[in-house]
Amino acid sequence: MIKECDKIRLKTGEIAKISEVLEEGVAYIVEVVRRSGGFSVTIDQIKHDDIQSVFVETEKPIAI
């Protein structure tokens, strides 16, 4: 299940963050990081089929 704030990779290779789930398994609003000519962030609506993978975050403690 994909939820708000998940970090994803699109089939285009771009990285995005889910801003809003319009309909689970169907459509999402995402913030896409684009690197052509520098960095920019755009807001797009995508379909579930546009998603290649979901990133899984792990926490690593910092030794003091």
C-alpha positions as CSV (number, residue, x, y, z in Angstrom):
1,M,0.0,0.0,0.0
2,I,1.4,3.4,-1.0
3,K,0.6,6.3,1.4
4,E,1.3,10.0,1.7
5,C,4.9,11.0,2.2
6,D,6.2,7.8,0.7
7,K,9.3,8.3,-1.5
8,I,9.0,6.5,-4.9
9,R,10.9,6.0,-8.1
10,L,8.9,6.6,-11.3
11,K,9.4,4.4,-14.4
12,T,11.1,7.5,-15.9
13,G,13.9,7.1,-13.3
14,E,12.9,10.3,-11.4
15,I,12.4,10.4,-7.6
16,A,9.1,11.7,-6.2
17,K,7.3,12.0,-2.9
18,I,3.6,11.2,-2.6
19,S,1.7,14.4,-1.6
20,E,-1.8,13.1,-1.8
21,V,-3.5,9.7,-2.5
22,L,-6.4,10.5,-4.8
23,E,-7.5,6.8,-5.0
24,E,-5.5,4.0,-3.6
25,G,-3.9,1.9,-6.3
26,V,-5.2,4.3,-9.0
27,A,-3.9,7.9,-8.9
28,Y,-1.6,10.1,-6.8
29,I,-0.4,13.7,-6.6
30,V,3.4,13.8,-6.3
31,E,6.3,16.2,-6.0
32,V,8.8,15.2,-8.6
33,V,12.5,16.1,-8.3
34,R,13.9,17.0,-11.8
35,R,17.6,17.4,-12.4
36,S,17.6,18.7,-16.0
37,G,19.5,22.1,-16.0
38,G,19.7,22.1,-12.2
39,F,17.3,21.0,-9.6
40,S,13.6,21.7,-9.7
41,V,10.5,20.3,-8.0
42,T,7.2,20.0,-9.9
43,I,3.8,18.8,-8.8
44,D,2.2,16.2,-11.0
45,Q,-0.7,13.7,-11.0
46,I,0.4,10.2,-11.8
47,K,-1.2,6.8,-12.2
48,H,-0.2,3.7,-10.2
49,D,1.3,2.2,-13.3
50,D,3.8,5.1,-13.4
51,I,5.5,3.9,-10.2
52,Q,8.5,1.6,-10.4
53,S,9.3,1.2,-6.7
54,V,8.8,2.5,-3.2
55,F,11.8,3.4,-1.0
56,V,12.1,1.7,2.4
57,E,13.7,3.9,5.0
58,T,15.9,2.4,7.8
59,E,17.3,4.3,10.8
60,K,21.0,3.9,11.7
61,P,22.1,5.2,15.1
62,I,25.1,7.6,15.3
63,A,27.9,6.5,17.6
64,I,28.8,9.1,20.2
